[in-house]
Amino acid sequence: MNEALTIKDQIKKLIELQKLDADIYALKRDLRQKPEYLTSLKQDFENKKANLILHEEQYKSLLIAHKTLEGDLKTQDEAVAKANSQLSLLKTNKEYTAKLTEIEHIKADKSLIEEKLILSYDTLDAAKAAVEKEKGVVAQEEKKYLAEKKIVEDSVAVLEDKVKVLTSQRSMIVPSVPKISLSRYERVLEHTDGLAIVAVANGVCGGCYMNVPAQVANQIKMSKELVFCETCARIIYLEDDL
Ligand SMILES: [Zn+2]
């Protein structure tokens, strides 16, 4: 509807748009990074949980081994009692001596089991302490994750609001820019990290800092059409010229 707008006026409008678009671009980049940050926090939390499970499993298998030793000890006790009760029934000295030897063997086995059990108590205690410690770590990590999650969600809401406000400001400028210029500007914007229109200062493009040849600068001065940087393809203008 404003096809009659001069090139200089179009550039002024595009500069206004660019100010908003730069902010929108930065906000959207922040918005993209927020979930990534949350995902990495969640991963930390999950890793801590996995570590706790590992410790719990280790404790369980140690406990099973411990119970087995206790069972073995009981078996040996019963064997000693049984052998002792058999002593009085034996008729000959030879049988009696043999039974005594058997009892000594059982007792020797038993004392080996008892030594293992003593070590097992220590190992179990250490494993139990490690589980408790990891539980504390997980609880701490969960608290941290949930607190950070809340902060991130709140800041996402704030950023989204800002984008909405800027987008609505943008939509008030857009209708005054001729469609062809607007679509060129937006195409460049998409490919240049949110910076589509830049001033040439001291003969250098403000986007890529490469020299702008004299004939291109002259083209800008003629104000007949939008002029693009030959290196970075951004729309270029001369600040003094506006
Ligand atoms: Zn450039």
Residues whose N, C-alpha, C, O or C-beta is under 5 A from the ligand:
A	BS01	ZN	C205 G207 C208 Y209 C229 T231 C232 A233
